[in-house]
Amino acid sequence: MAEMLKIDNIKKTFNPGTINEKVALNGVNLSLEEGDFVTVIGGNGAGKSTTLNAIAGVWPVDEGKIVIDGRDVTKLPEYTILIRSPRGTSSCSITSVVFSTPRLSPVNALSSTFMLAHSRIRPSAGI
C-alpha cells in the first residue's frame, strides 16, 4: 500500500528562549498507509493537538518533515495544503481542523464533528 502520511522527527517548541518555553513535540515519528485507522490518546499537554495542528499546517514545526501522499508539506501554511484531483482541474484541502466543543450533544458529538470536517472539503475533489 501507498504511504499516505509520514511524520519524521518533528519538533516544536513554543516561546523558545523565554521563561515560558514549552517543548511540545520532541522527535515525533509516524507512518500511515492508506486504510490505516489511528486513535491519538494522551493526557493534557502530551502534544496531541500540536501534532494534528502541525500536520494541518496550523503550527509550523521547528525541525523534521511532514509528507502527505508523497508531497512534503512541512513548510506550507494550512491554506496551501492542497491535493489535485485526478483530472488536475480542481483542488481541495486534504486537511481540516475541527475543534471539539462541549456544547455538542454527547450522542451526536462524533458524527457532528465528522460532518463538519467533511463539509470543509470541496465536493469537486471527489473525496
The first five atom37 places (N, CA, C, CB, O) and aatype in JSON, in Angstrom:
{
  "aatype": [12, 0, 6, 12, 10, 11, 9, 3, 2, 9, 11, 11, 16, 13, 2, 14, 7, 16, 9, 2, 6, 11, 19, 0, 10, 2, 7, 19, 2, 10, 15, 10, 6, 6, 7, 3, 13, 19, 16, 19, 9, 7, 7, 2, 7, 0, 7, 11, 15, 16, 16, 10, 2, 0, 9, 0, 7, 19, 17, 14, 19, 3, 6, 7, 11, 9, 19, 9, 3, 7, 1, 3, 19, 16, 11, 10, 14, 6, 18, 16, 9, 10, 9, 1, 15, 14, 1, 7, 16, 15, 15, 4, 15, 9, 16, 15, 19, 19, 13, 15, 16, 14, 1, 10, 15, 14, 19, 2, 0, 10, 15, 15, 16, 13, 12, 10, 0, 8, 15, 1, 9, 1, 14, 15, 0, 7, 9],
  "atom_mask": [
    [1, 1, 1, 1, 1],
    [1, 1, 1, 1, 1],
    [1, 1, 1, 1, 1],
    [1, 1, 1, 1, 1],
    [1, 1, 1, 1, 1],
    [1, 1, 1, 1, 1],
    [1, 1, 1, 1, 1],
    [1, 1, 1, 1, 1],
    [1, 1, 1, 1, 1],
    [1, 1, 1, 1, 1],
    [1, 1, 1, 1, 1],
    [1, 1, 1, 1, 1],
    [1, 1, 1, 1, 1],
    [1, 1, 1, 1, 1],
    [1, 1, 1, 1, 1],
    [1, 1, 1, 1, 1],
    [1, 1, 1, 0, 1],
    [1, 1, 1, 1, 1],
    [1, 1, 1, 1, 1],
    [1, 1, 1, 1, 1],
    [1, 1, 1, 1, 1],
    [1, 1, 1, 1, 1],
    [1, 1, 1, 1, 1],
    [1, 1, 1, 1, 1],
    [1, 1, 1, 1, 1],
    [1, 1, 1, 1, 1],
    [1, 1, 1, 0, 1],
    [1, 1, 1, 1, 1],
    [1, 1, 1, 1, 1],
    [1, 1, 1, 1, 1],
    [1, 1, 1, 1, 1],
    [1, 1, 1, 1, 1],
    [1, 1, 1, 1, 1],
    [1, 1, 1, 1, 1],
    [1, 1, 1, 0, 1],
    [1, 1, 1, 1, 1],
    [1, 1, 1, 1, 1],
    [1, 1, 1, 1, 1],
    [1, 1, 1, 1, 1],
    [1, 1, 1, 1, 1],
    [1, 1, 1, 1, 1],
    [1, 1, 1, 0, 1],
    [1, 1, 1, 0, 1],
    [1, 1, 1, 1, 1],
    [1, 1, 1, 0, 1],
    [1, 1, 1, 1, 1],
    [1, 1, 1, 0, 1],
    [1, 1, 1, 1, 1],
    [1, 1, 1, 1, 1],
    [1, 1, 1, 1, 1],
    [1, 1, 1, 1, 1],
    [1, 1, 1, 1, 1],
    [1, 1, 1, 1, 1],
    [1, 1, 1, 1, 1],
    [1, 1, 1, 1, 1],
    [1, 1, 1, 1, 1],
    [1, 1, 1, 0, 1],
    [1, 1, 1, 1, 1],
    [1, 1, 1, 1, 1],
    [1, 1, 1, 1, 1],
    [1, 1, 1, 1, 1],
    [1, 1, 1, 1, 1],
    [1, 1, 1, 1, 1],
    [1, 1, 1, 0, 1],
    [1, 1, 1, 1, 1],
    [1, 1, 1, 1, 1],
    [1, 1, 1, 1, 1],
    [1, 1, 1, 1, 1],
    [1, 1, 1, 1, 1],
    [1, 1, 1, 0, 1],
    [1, 1, 1, 1, 1],
    [1, 1, 1, 1, 1],
    [1, 1, 1, 1, 1],
    [1, 1, 1, 1, 1],
    [1, 1, 1, 1, 1],
    [1, 1, 1, 1, 1],
    [1, 1, 1, 1, 1],
    [1, 1, 1, 1, 1],
    [1, 1, 1, 1, 1],
    [1, 1, 1, 1, 1],
    [1, 1, 1, 1, 1],
    [1, 1, 1, 1, 1],
    [1, 1, 1, 1, 1],
    [1, 1, 1, 1, 1],
    [1, 1, 1, 1, 1],
    [1, 1, 1, 1, 1],
    [1, 1, 1, 1, 1],
    [1, 1, 1, 0, 1],
    [1, 1, 1, 1, 1],
    [1, 1, 1, 1, 1],
    [1, 1, 1, 1, 1],
    [1, 1, 1, 1, 1],
    [1, 1, 1, 1, 1],
    [1, 1, 1, 1, 1],
    [1, 1, 1, 1, 1],
    [1, 1, 1, 1, 1],
    [1, 1, 1, 1, 1],
    [1, 1, 1, 1, 1],
    [1, 1, 1, 1, 1],
    [1, 1, 1, 1, 1],
    [1, 1, 1, 1, 1],
    [1, 1, 1, 1, 1],
    [1, 1, 1, 1, 1],
    [1, 1, 1, 1, 1],
    [1, 1, 1, 1, 1],
    [1, 1, 1, 1, 1],
    [1, 1, 1, 1, 1],
    [1, 1, 1, 1, 1],
    [1, 1, 1, 1, 1],
    [1, 1, 1, 1, 1],
    [1, 1, 1, 1, 1],
    [1, 1, 1, 1, 1],
    [1, 1, 1, 1, 1],
    [1, 1, 1, 1, 1],
    [1, 1, 1, 1, 1],
    [1, 1, 1, 1, 1],
    [1, 1, 1, 1, 1],
    [1, 1, 1, 1, 1],
    [1, 1, 1, 1, 1],
    [1, 1, 1, 1, 1],
    [1, 1, 1, 1, 1],
    [1, 1, 1, 1, 1],
    [1, 1, 1, 1, 1],
    [1, 1, 1, 1, 1],
    [1, 1, 1, 1, 1],
    [1, 1, 1, 0, 1],
    [1, 1, 1, 1, 1]
  ],
  "atom_positions": [
    [[0.83, -1.2, 0.0], [0.0, 0.0, 0.0], [0.87, 1.25, 0.0], [-0.94, 0.01, 1.21], [2.03, 1.23, 0.39]],
    [[0.26, 2.34, -0.45], [0.98, 3.61, -0.52], [0.98, 4.31, 0.83], [0.35, 4.51, -1.59], [0.0, 4.28, 1.57]],
    [[2.09, 4.94, 1.13], [2.2, 5.7, 2.37], [1.45, 7.02, 2.21], [3.69, 5.95, 2.75], [1.79, 7.84, 1.36]],
    [[0.43, 7.23, 3.05], [-0.39, 8.43, 2.96], [0.15, 9.58, 3.82], [-1.82, 8.11, 3.36], [0.03, 10.75, 3.46]],
    [[0.73, 9.22, 4.96], [1.26, 10.24, 5.87], [2.55, 9.74, 6.48], [0.24, 10.59, 6.98], [2.63, 8.61, 6.97]],
    [[3.56, 10.58, 6.44], [4.83, 10.26, 7.11], [5.27, 11.49, 7.89], [5.93, 9.83, 6.08], [5.44, 12.58, 7.35]],
    [[5.44, 11.27, 9.18], [5.95, 12.3, 10.07], [7.33, 11.84, 10.5], [5.0, 12.55, 11.31], [7.48, 10.75, 11.07]],
    [[8.34, 12.64, 10.24], [9.71, 12.24, 10.51], [10.38, 13.21, 11.47], [10.5, 12.14, 9.21], [10.78, 14.31, 11.09]],
    [[10.49, 12.78, 12.73], [11.26, 13.5, 13.74], [10.85, 14.98, 13.9], [12.71, 13.42, 13.4], [11.71, 15.85, 13.96]],
    [[9.53, 15.24, 13.96], [9.13, 16.64, 14.1], [9.3, 17.13, 15.53], [7.66, 16.82, 13.66], [9.1, 16.4, 16.5]],
    [[9.7, 18.39, 15.61], [9.92, 19.04, 16.9], [9.26, 20.41, 16.88], [11.45, 19.17, 17.22], [9.28, 21.11, 15.86]],
    [[8.67, 20.78, 17.99], [8.02, 22.08, 18.12], [8.18, 22.58, 19.54], [6.52, 22.01, 17.73], [7.82, 21.89, 20.49]],
    [[8.72, 23.79, 19.69], [8.86, 24.45, 20.98], [8.16, 25.79, 20.91], [10.36, 24.62, 21.38], [8.41, 26.58, 20.0]],
    [[7.29, 26.03, 21.87], [6.61, 27.31, 21.95], [7.41, 28.24, 22.86], [5.16, 27.14, 22.48], [7.97, 27.8, 23.87]],
    [[7.48, 29.51, 22.52], [8.19, 30.54, 23.29], [9.64, 30.15, 23.6], [7.45, 30.81, 24.59], [10.07, 30.24, 24.75]],
    [[10.4, 29.72, 22.57], [11.78, 29.3, 22.83], [12.64, 30.43, 23.4], [12.41, 28.79, 21.55], [12.5, 31.59, 23.01]],
    [[13.51, 30.05, 24.32], [14.44, 31.01, 24.9], [13.83, 31.94, 25.93], [0.0, 0.0, 0.0], [14.47, 32.9, 26.35]],
    [[12.59, 31.66, 26.34], [11.95, 32.51, 27.34], [11.64, 31.67, 28.58], [10.66, 33.16, 26.78], [11.79, 30.45, 28.58]],
    [[11.22, 32.34, 29.62], [10.83, 31.65, 30.84], [9.61, 30.76, 30.61], [10.54, 32.66, 31.95], [9.37, 29.82, 31.37]],
    [[8.84, 31.06, 29.57], [7.64, 30.29, 29.23], [7.88, 29.22, 28.17], [6.57, 31.23, 28.74], [6.93, 28.7, 27.59]],
    [[9.14, 28.89, 27.92], [9.46, 27.88, 26.91], [8.77, 26.56, 27.22], [10.97, 27.67, 26.81], [8.79, 26.09, 28.36]],
    [[8.15, 25.97, 26.2], [7.46, 24.69, 26.35], [7.77, 23.81, 25.14], [5.93, 24.9, 26.51], [7.37, 24.12, 24.02]],
    [[8.47, 22.71, 25.38], [8.72, 21.74, 24.32], [7.45, 20.9, 24.17], [9.98, 20.84, 24.64], [7.11, 20.11, 25.05]],
    [[6.78, 21.09, 23.06], [5.51, 20.39, 22.83], [5.72, 19.07, 22.09], [4.56, 21.27, 22.05], [5.06, 18.08, 22.39]],
    [[6.62, 19.06, 21.12], [6.93, 17.85, 20.35], [8.44, 17.69, 20.32], [6.34, 17.93, 18.9], [9.18, 18.64, 20.03]],
    [[8.9, 16.49, 20.62], [10.34, 16.26, 20.66], [10.68, 14.95, 19.93], [10.84, 16.22, 22.13], [10.93, 13.92, 20.56]],
    [[10.68, 15.02, 18.61], [11.04, 13.86, 17.81], [9.9, 12.91, 17.54], [0.0, 0.0, 0.0], [10.06, 11.7, 17.69]],
    [[8.74, 13.43, 17.14], [7.57, 12.6, 16.84], [7.74, 11.95, 15.46], [6.26, 13.43, 16.89], [8.08, 12.62, 14.48]],
    [[7.5, 10.64, 15.41], [7.56, 9.88, 14.16], [6.27, 9.09, 13.99], [8.79, 8.92, 14.14], [5.73, 8.56, 14.95]],
    [[5.79, 9.02, 12.74], [4.57, 8.27, 12.45], [4.54, 7.98, 10.96], [3.29, 9.05, 12.9], [4.92, 8.83, 10.14]],
    [[4.1, 6.79, 10.61], [3.93, 6.43, 9.22], [2.58, 5.73, 9.07], [5.09, 5.51, 8.72], [2.32, 4.73, 9.75]],
    [[1.73, 6.25, 8.21], [0.41, 5.67, 7.97], [0.23, 5.34, 6.51], [-0.7, 6.63, 8.44], [0.61, 6.12, 5.63]],
    [[-0.34, 4.18, 6.26], [-0.64, 3.78, 4.9], [-2.13, 3.93, 4.64], [-0.19, 2.32, 4.64], [-2.91, 4.05, 5.58]],
    [[-2.5, 3.94, 3.39], [-3.91, 4.06, 3.02], [-4.72, 2.99, 3.74], [-4.08, 3.94, 1.49], [-4.38, 1.81, 3.71]],
    [[-5.82, 3.41, 4.38], [-6.7, 2.49, 5.09], [-6.38, 2.34, 6.56], [0.0, 0.0, 0.0], [-7.16, 1.74, 7.3]],
    [[-5.25, 2.86, 7.01], [-4.92, 2.79, 8.44], [-5.89, 3.63, 9.25], [-3.46, 3.25, 8.69], [-6.36, 4.67, 8.78]],
    [[-6.17, 3.18, 10.46], [-7.03, 3.91, 11.38], [-6.23, 4.14, 12.64], [-8.36, 3.13, 11.69], [-5.67, 3.21, 13.21]],
    [[-6.18, 5.39, 13.1], [-5.34, 5.74, 14.24], [-6.16, 6.52, 15.26], [-4.1, 6.56, 13.79], [-6.97, 7.38, 14.9]],
    [[-5.94, 6.23, 16.51], [-6.51, 6.99, 17.61], [-5.36, 7.63, 18.36], [-7.39, 6.1, 18.54], [-4.4, 6.94, 18.74]],
    [[-5.44, 8.92, 18.59], [-4.38, 9.64, 19.32], [-4.88, 9.86, 20.74], [-4.01, 11.0, 18.61], [-5.87, 10.55, 20.97]],
    [[-4.17, 9.28, 21.69], [-4.58, 9.34, 23.09], [-3.42, 9.88, 23.92], [-5.01, 7.93, 23.61], [-2.26, 9.55, 23.68]],
    [[-3.73, 10.72, 24.89], [-2.71, 11.24, 25.79], [-3.31, 12.25, 26.74], [0.0, 0.0, 0.0], [-4.4, 12.78, 26.51]],
    [[-2.6, 12.51, 27.8], [-3.06, 13.46, 28.8], [-2.92, 14.9, 28.32], [0.0, 0.0, 0.0], [-2.4, 15.16, 27.23]],
    [[-3.39, 15.82, 29.15], [-3.25, 17.24, 28.84], [-1.78, 17.58, 28.65], [-3.88, 18.11, 29.97], [-0.93, 17.2, 29.46]],
    [[-1.5, 18.31, 27.58], [-0.13, 18.74, 27.33], [0.77, 17.68, 26.71], [0.0, 0.0, 0.0], [1.98, 17.88, 26.62]],
    [[0.21, 16.56, 26.28], [1.01, 15.48, 25.7], [1.46, 15.77, 24.27], [0.23, 14.19, 25.73], [2.4, 15.14, 23.78]],
    [[0.8, 16.72, 23.59], [1.2, 17.06, 22.22], [0.23, 16.57, 21.15], [0.0, 0.0, 0.0], [0.55, 16.65, 19.96]],
    [[-0.93, 16.08, 21.55], [-1.92, 15.57, 20.58], [-2.35, 16.67, 19.61], [-3.15, 15.0, 21.31], [-2.23, 16.51, 18.39]],
    [[-2.84, 17.76, 20.15], [-3.33, 18.86, 19.3], [-2.19, 19.5, 18.52], [-4.03, 19.91, 20.15], [-2.38, 19.86, 17.36]],
    [[-1.05, 19.64, 19.12], [0.09, 20.24, 18.42], [0.49, 19.38, 17.23], [1.28, 20.41, 19.38], [0.81, 19.91, 16.17]],
    [[0.49, 18.06, 17.41], [0.82, 17.16, 16.3], [-0.19, 17.31, 15.17], [0.86, 15.7, 16.79], [0.2, 17.46, 14.01]],
    [[-1.47, 17.29, 15.49], [-2.51, 17.42, 14.46], [-2.46, 18.79, 13.8], [-3.89, 17.17, 15.07], [-2.66, 18.9, 12.59]],
    [[-2.2, 19.83, 14.58], [-2.09, 21.17, 14.01], [-0.85, 21.3, 13.12], [-2.04, 22.21, 15.12], [-0.87, 22.05, 12.14]],
    [[0.22, 20.6, 13.45], [1.41, 20.6, 12.6], [1.11, 19.93, 11.27], [2.59, 19.89, 13.32], [1.52, 20.42, 10.21]],
    [[0.4, 18.81, 11.31], [0.03, 18.11, 10.07], [-0.84, 19.0, 9.2], [-0.71, 16.79, 10.39], [-0.66, 19.03, 7.98]],
    [[-1.76, 19.72, 9.81], [-2.68, 20.59, 9.07], [-2.05, 21.91, 8.62], [-3.89, 20.88, 9.92], [-2.65, 22.66, 7.86]],
    [[-0.84, 22.19, 9.09], [-0.17, 23.42, 8.71], [-0.52, 24.62, 9.58], [0.0, 0.0, 0.0], [-0.16, 25.75, 9.25]],
    [[-1.22, 24.38, 10.68], [-1.59, 25.47, 11.58], [-0.37, 25.98, 12.32], [-2.68, 25.01, 12.58], [-0.13, 27.18, 12.4]],
    [[0.43, 25.05, 12.88], [1.68, 25.4, 13.57], [2.84, 24.92, 12.73], [1.73, 24.79, 15.01], [2.91, 23.73, 12.42]],
    [[3.77, 25.78, 12.35], [4.97, 25.3, 11.68], [5.86, 24.56, 12.67], [5.75, 26.47, 11.02], [5.95, 24.94, 13.83]],
    [[6.5, 23.51, 12.21], [7.4, 22.76, 13.09], [8.79, 23.38, 13.04], [7.46, 21.25, 12.68], [9.16, 24.02, 12.05]],
    [[9.55, 23.19, 14.12], [10.91, 23.73, 14.19], [11.9, 22.84, 13.44], [11.34, 23.88, 15.65], [12.86, 23.34, 12.84]],
    [[11.67, 21.54, 13.48], [12.53, 20.57, 12.82], [11.67, 19.41, 12.35], [13.66, 20.07, 13.76], [10.53, 19.24, 12.8]],
    [[12.22, 18.62, 11.44], [11.54, 17.42, 10.97], [10.82, 17.64, 9.66], [0.0, 0.0, 0.0], [10.95, 18.68, 9.02]],
    [[10.06, 16.61, 9.26], [9.43, 16.61, 7.95], [8.05, 15.98, 8.03], [10.31, 15.87, 6.94], [7.86, 14.98, 8.72]],
    [[7.09, 16.57, 7.31], [5.73, 16.03, 7.21], [5.43, 15.84, 5.73], [4.68, 16.98, 7.91], [5.46, 16.8, 4.95]],
    [[5.12, 14.61, 5.36], [4.83, 14.28, 3.96], [3.43, 13.69, 3.89], [5.88, 13.29, 3.37], [3.13, 12.72, 4.57]],
    [[2.57, 14.28, 3.05], [1.21, 13.79, 2.84], [1.09, 13.35, 1.39], [0.14, 14.88, 3.19], [1.28, 14.14, 0.47]],
    [[0.78, 12.08, 1.21], [0.6, 11.5, -0.13], [1.78, 11.81, -1.05], [-0.7, 12.03, -0.76], [1.6, 12.15, -2.22]],
    [[2.99, 11.68, -0.5], [4.21, 11.87, -1.27], [4.64, 13.32, -1.43], [0.0, 0.0, 0.0], [5.67, 13.58, -2.05]],
    [[3.89, 14.27, -0.89], [4.21, 15.68, -1.03], [4.68, 16.25, 0.31], [2.99, 16.47, -1.55], [3.99, 16.13, 1.32]],
    [[5.85, 16.87, 0.3], [6.39, 17.49, 1.51], [5.6, 18.76, 1.8], [7.91, 17.81, 1.36], [5.65, 19.73, 1.03]],
    [[4.85, 18.76, 2.91], [4.02, 19.91, 3.29], [4.56, 20.59, 4.55], [2.58, 19.47, 3.52], [3.87, 21.41, 5.15]],
    [[5.77, 20.25, 4.94], [6.34, 20.73, 6.2], [6.28, 22.23, 6.35], [7.75, 20.28, 6.31], [5.89, 22.72, 7.41]],
    [[6.64, 22.96, 5.35], [6.74, 24.43, 5.44], [5.52, 25.15, 4.87], [7.98, 24.9, 4.73], [5.51, 26.37, 4.79]],
    [[4.5, 24.4, 4.46], [3.33, 25.03, 3.85], [2.32, 25.47, 4.91], [2.67, 24.07, 2.87], [2.04, 24.72, 5.85]],
    [[1.77, 26.68, 4.77], [0.7, 27.09, 5.68], [-0.58, 26.32, 5.36], [0.45, 28.62, 5.59], [-0.73, 25.77, 4.27]],
    [[-1.5, 26.29, 6.31], [-2.69, 25.45, 6.17], [-3.5, 25.73, 4.93], [-3.56, 25.62, 7.36], [-4.07, 24.8, 4.35]],
    [[-3.59, 26.96, 4.49], [-4.43, 27.26, 3.34], [-3.82, 26.8, 2.02], [-4.7, 28.74, 3.28], [-4.5, 26.85, 0.99]],
    [[-2.57, 26.36, 2.01], [-1.94, 25.9, 0.76], [-1.76, 24.39, 0.71], [-0.6, 26.56, 0.59], [-1.26, 23.87, -0.29]],
    [[-2.16, 23.67, 1.75], [-2.01, 22.21, 1.73], [-3.18, 21.66, 0.93], [-1.97, 21.6, 3.19], [-4.28, 21.45, 1.45]],
    [[-2.92, 21.43, -0.35], [-3.96, 21.01, -1.29], [-3.58, 19.71, -1.98], [-4.21, 22.1, -2.33], [-2.41, 19.33, -2.02]],
    [[-4.58, 19.04, -2.51], [-4.36, 17.85, -3.33], [-5.08, 18.06, -4.65], [-4.86, 16.54, -2.6], [-6.19, 18.59, -4.67]],
    [[-4.47, 17.67, -5.73], [-5.07, 17.83, -7.05], [-6.01, 16.67, -7.34], [-3.98, 17.93, -8.14], [-5.77, 15.54, -6.93]],
    [[-7.07, 16.97, -8.05], [-7.98, 15.91, -8.47], [-7.3, 15.08, -9.55], [-9.34, 16.5, -8.99], [-6.32, 15.53, -10.14]],
    [[-7.79, 13.86, -9.82], [-7.17, 13.02, -10.86], [-7.1, 13.72, -12.21], [-7.93, 11.72, -11.0], [-6.18, 13.47, -12.99]],
    [[-8.06, 14.59, -12.51], [-8.07, 15.3, -13.79], [-7.15, 16.52, -13.76], [-9.5, 15.73, -14.13], [-6.85, 17.09, -14.8]],
    [[-6.72, 16.92, -12.58], [-5.81, 18.05, -12.46], [-6.48, 19.4, -12.64], [0.0, 0.0, 0.0], [-5.79, 20.42, -12.76]],
    [[-7.81, 19.43, -12.67], [-8.52, 20.68, -12.95], [-8.99, 21.4, -11.7], [-9.69, 20.41, -13.83], [-9.29, 22.59, -11.75]],
    [[-9.06, 20.7, -10.58], [-9.52, 21.34, -9.36], [-8.7, 20.81, -8.19], [-11.03, 21.11, -9.13], [-7.97, 19.83, -8.32]],
    [[-8.84, 21.47, -7.07], [-8.11, 21.01, -5.89], [-8.99, 21.19, -4.68], [-6.77, 21.77, -5.73], [-9.96, 21.94, -4.71]],
    [[-8.63, 20.51, -3.61], [-9.35, 20.67, -2.36], [-8.35, 20.54, -1.22], [-10.5, 19.62, -2.22], [-7.26, 20.0, -1.39]],
    [[-8.73, 21.02, -0.08], [-7.89, 20.88, 1.09], [-7.87, 19.42, 1.51], [-8.38, 21.79, 2.24], [-8.92, 18.78, 1.53]],
    [[-6.71, 18.88, 1.85], [-6.63, 17.5, 2.3], [-6.58, 17.43, 3.82], [-5.42, 16.8, 1.7], [-6.59, 16.34, 4.39]],
    [[-6.52, 18.57, 4.46], [-6.56, 18.58, 5.92], [-7.64, 19.53, 6.38], [-5.19, 18.99, 6.51], [-7.96, 20.51, 5.7]],
    [[-8.2, 19.23, 7.51], [-9.23, 20.09, 8.1], [-9.14, 19.96, 9.6], [-10.65, 19.71, 7.58], [-9.03, 18.85, 10.13]],
    [[-9.18, 21.07, 10.3], [-9.13, 21.06, 11.76], [-10.5, 21.47, 12.28], [-8.01, 22.01, 12.3], [-11.01, 22.54, 11.95]],
    [[-11.08, 20.61, 13.09], [-12.35, 20.9, 13.74], [-12.12, 20.82, 15.23], [-13.49, 19.92, 13.27], [-11.77, 19.76, 15.75]],
    [[-12.32, 21.93, 15.92], [-12.09, 21.95, 17.36], [-13.3, 21.37, 18.08], [-11.8, 23.38, 17.85], [-14.44, 21.66, 17.72]],
    [[-13.05, 20.56, 19.07], [-14.15, 19.96, 19.82], [-14.77, 21.02, 20.73], [-13.66, 18.74, 20.66], [-14.1, 21.97, 21.15]],
    [[-16.03, 20.84, 21.02], [-16.73, 21.78, 21.89], [-17.69, 21.01, 22.78], [-17.49, 22.85, 21.06], [-18.38, 20.11, 22.32]],
    [[-17.73, 21.35, 24.06], [-18.62, 20.64, 24.96], [-20.09, 20.93, 24.7], [-18.29, 21.0, 26.38], [-20.96, 20.26, 25.26]],
    [[-20.38, 21.92, 23.84], [-21.77, 22.25, 23.55], [-22.43, 21.25, 22.61], [-21.85, 23.62, 22.96], [-23.66, 21.25, 22.48]],
    [[-21.64, 20.41, 21.96], [-22.23, 19.39, 21.09], [-22.92, 18.34, 21.95], [-21.16, 18.75, 20.19], [-22.47, 18.02, 23.05]],
    [[-24.0, 17.81, 21.44], [-24.71, 16.75, 22.14], [-23.8, 15.53, 22.26], [-26.03, 16.37, 21.39], [-23.17, 15.15, 21.27]],
    [[-23.7, 14.91, 23.44], [-22.85, 13.74, 23.6], [-23.23, 12.61, 22.64], [-22.92, 13.24, 25.02], [-22.37, 11.83, 22.23]],
    [[-24.49, 12.53, 22.29], [-24.96, 11.47, 21.4], [-24.48, 11.72, 19.97], [-26.49, 11.37, 21.43], [-24.11, 10.78, 19.27]],
    [[-24.48, 12.98, 19.56], [-24.14, 13.31, 18.18], [-22.77, 13.94, 18.02], [-25.17, 14.22, 17.63], [-22.41, 14.34, 16.91]],
    [[-22.0, 14.04, 19.08], [-20.74, 14.78, 19.02], [-19.81, 14.24, 17.94], [-20.03, 14.71, 20.37], [-19.29, 15.02, 17.14]],
    [[-19.6, 12.95, 17.88], [-18.66, 12.38, 16.92], [-19.15, 12.56, 15.5], [-18.42, 10.91, 17.21], [-18.4, 13.02, 14.64]],
    [[-20.4, 12.2, 15.24], [-20.91, 12.32, 13.88], [-20.97, 13.78, 13.44], [-22.3, 11.68, 13.77], [-20.69, 14.09, 12.29]],
    [[-21.35, 14.68, 14.35], [-21.4, 16.11, 14.02], [-20.02, 16.65, 13.68], [-22.0, 16.91, 15.17], [-19.87, 17.45, 12.76]],
    [[-19.02, 16.21, 14.42], [-17.65, 16.67, 14.17], [-17.17, 16.19, 12.81], [-16.71, 16.17, 15.26], [-16.58, 16.97, 12.06]],
    [[-17.42, 14.92, 12.47], [-17.01, 14.4, 11.16], [-17.76, 15.1, 10.03], [-17.24, 12.88, 11.09], [-17.18, 15.38, 8.98]],
    [[-19.05, 15.38, 10.24], [-19.82, 16.06, 9.21], [-19.29, 17.47, 8.98], [-21.31, 16.1, 9.59], [-19.24, 17.94, 7.84]],
    [[-18.9, 18.15, 10.05], [-18.35, 19.49, 9.93], [-17.03, 19.46, 9.16], [-18.14, 20.13, 11.31], [-16.81, 20.28, 8.27]],
    [[-16.16, 18.52, 9.5], [-14.88, 18.39, 8.79], [-15.12, 18.09, 7.32], [-14.01, 17.29, 9.43], [-14.46, 18.67, 6.45]],
    [[-16.05, 17.18, 7.03], [-16.33, 16.82, 5.65], [-16.89, 18.0, 4.86], [-17.31, 15.65, 5.59], [-16.61, 18.14, 3.67]],
    [[-17.67, 18.84, 5.51], [-18.26, 19.98, 4.82], [-17.21, 21.01, 4.41], [-19.3, 20.64, 5.71], [-17.48, 21.85, 3.55]],
    [[-16.03, 20.95, 5.0], [-14.97, 21.9, 4.65], [-14.19, 21.46, 3.42], [-14.01, 22.07, 5.83], [-13.36, 22.21, 2.9]],
    [[-14.45, 20.25, 2.94], [-13.76, 19.73, 1.77], [-14.6, 20.05, 0.53], [-13.5, 18.19, 1.89], [-15.81, 19.85, 0.54]],
    [[-13.95, 20.53, -0.5], [-14.68, 20.87, -1.73], [-15.21, 19.59, -2.38], [-13.78, 21.64, -2.72], [-14.44, 18.65, -2.57]],
    [[-16.49, 19.53, -2.71], [-17.06, 18.33, -3.31], [-16.49, 18.01, -4.67], [-18.55, 18.47, -3.42], [-16.54, 16.86, -5.09]],
    [[-15.94, 18.98, -5.38], [-15.41, 18.74, -6.72], [-14.2, 17.82, -6.73], [-15.05, 20.05, -7.37], [-13.79, 17.33, -7.78]],
    [[-13.61, 17.58, -5.54], [-12.42, 16.74, -5.48], [-12.76, 15.26, -5.43], [-11.59, 17.11, -4.29], [-11.87, 14.43, -5.58]],
    [[-14.01, 14.92, -5.24], [-14.39, 13.52, -5.21], [-14.01, 12.8, -3.95], [0.0, 0.0, 0.0], [-13.89, 11.57, -3.95]],
    [[-13.83, 13.53, -2.86], [-13.47, 12.9, -1.59], [-14.72, 12.68, -0.78], [-12.46, 13.76, -0.8], [-14.65, 12.15, 0.33]]
  ]
}
